[in-house]
Amino acid sequence: SALDYLIKVNGYSFLEAMGKLNEQAAAMPPIFMPTAEKPQAKTLLLPERSHTHDRVIAYLTGRGIDREILDYCIQTGRLYESLPHHNAVFLGFDAQGKTRFGCQRGTGKARFHGDLNGKRFSFSLTGKSESLHLFEAPIDALSYATLCKMKGVDWRHQNLLSLAGVYRPSQKGTPQLPLALEHFLKEHPQVKMVILHLDNDLPGKQAAQAILSVLPENVQGENRSPPFGKDVNDTLCHRLGVRPPAGGEWLGALNRPIARKGLSVRSKHRGWSPTERKTSGETPETPKGGTCAKEKFSCASAVVGTRIREILGEGQPHRP
């Protein structure tokens, strides 16, 4: 120690050595330790809300999504229309119901996608099922819910989760579960099966392979790529026989009085496939419960409703 050194080496007495050490201690400048700053919680800044949802509803129903499902998302706070750009804003919540995630999808001419924050709490529809269906985008999740309804399956019973974009596994080391999927499995331990509906492209296929390789041991996985088109919404539109509005072409239709009225009319969805037509003996022109015009009015009028076709400007309804 310093005391022993002064006594044994320098020949100081005990009192002299103590005095020397006290002098040196008094001369040393004080050392200030910086106070660790507490990490500030990130604030989710959401766009201003529009007082209506007309454009978002017109855009999403134009992509074949069921109006009842959209109304449910709006009423539960999962979806709203923003100002001033009228984007569709999809929200996600934590276990306490606080908004922790948001992403935007443009409804105009520009193709716009944007995440606001918090992918761990991504957009989802939760039910009591032991299976979880995984998608890249909220629109794909809503498209799958519509397909369930068309098949007579209770879409409210399903667990549907969006990853808010393509999942890109790390090129170094072992792939990790996407944050949204990891959090959902933690919050819903009853889920024993994850079914992937990622896009039909190379990034989507690579992501599906990576996710399946790192699922927990107690959770099974299955890859179900969309049977038609690039994503689940393409499959829905193909099934309905509708062409999604492109380049903002539906905006002009919104200004017409008939289109504006059509926004308040719920679409009556009925899915048709070649197999169903053969087995039921019915045709798209003569579905159960009514008829529709054959000229300038395709099968989609019986599927997504007369008013949606009017909004898209792809034909006029039959007037007796």
Steps between C-alpha positions, in 0.01 A plus 500: 500500500606867476526523879743205523707638213547838673597336833723217376659654192507874569551464876197704605346451842142386514370851576719656230382248242134558587548876475665462161217291367239742634678791326498318168136397538397859570688624191328256257221660296151352544380256239147551371318202357251588230141418585361232273216642296179305510397382152203700385202306373441553131189695422283372216409800288188422302366699205194716551171316466243581235141536617395248234639173365355529150821478300649218706180298477471561126861399445490184712159379381634561150765243585225254591516528879168447676325811634398332826865420574604858424225634726625274779856631460379861504276448804779329696753771413715281278446708188434864415545753221769763540523867411604668281600211270208262573728202557374181662659480846516155661567484875623242750459492879672361807333281763358810674338625180747786447587582140860389444524450124385672184556461127357693208388391155439758231157503335584751226702495181836467675591154628583580861590278795627626832557364850453732797651297786488186712503193272489278809133602537404470135146501357302189590155348536485265796265212571495181704651271239812295576637594157658825389496621139796719408508763223733769372242782492174595677314498167597133453371419850167671424485322164540165675223592744278574199584163344409332829163674503435398139563137598267522799788496750469729803775755435466641853623165637827522305835642608637718219831686533677738263879536502464854356733422214721224371711327764866492399696237693854587603773382265728440799432245769173328586176666380281654769122504524345825380427725799125504431481119484718451809285741701170350379603147596605626843168678555290211360646175637199304371635530143652168394504549122636780280384509138697728269332688214796709389543643151567283196840653427859414589516715818168354616613143441834560673323658795259207530787251499687696767197539727411131481858410601491700825147441632486383864499125550142501629370688192451334163536689174356476151563707187192576290604733222213687329358270229465787252696819444766662712312522831177411677323809371578394142343163579189669643460731200541206264242302693254791486572588140591861579794711395652703786492877433836613367650845470227664703240437229229463764549859621304643210213265572482630856392839369195358326179509707423133434842399632461716807169334580654161440738545790218461748373176349646178635627260238354149498791269435456161348796307370484299179742250360468259204470209745216665692311576179522139387390352830224749575354523153490878534677763293647836591221667304233332712628465857280410790273781605492706181614571146723754332539633147723308260606792285783721631458341840724210587485236770665746734172690537352201678816459706606839624173684451353736247626814666867398497486450125344842466781655705758340275311616194503157335136473399153615587246295696200356329195725529167322450 
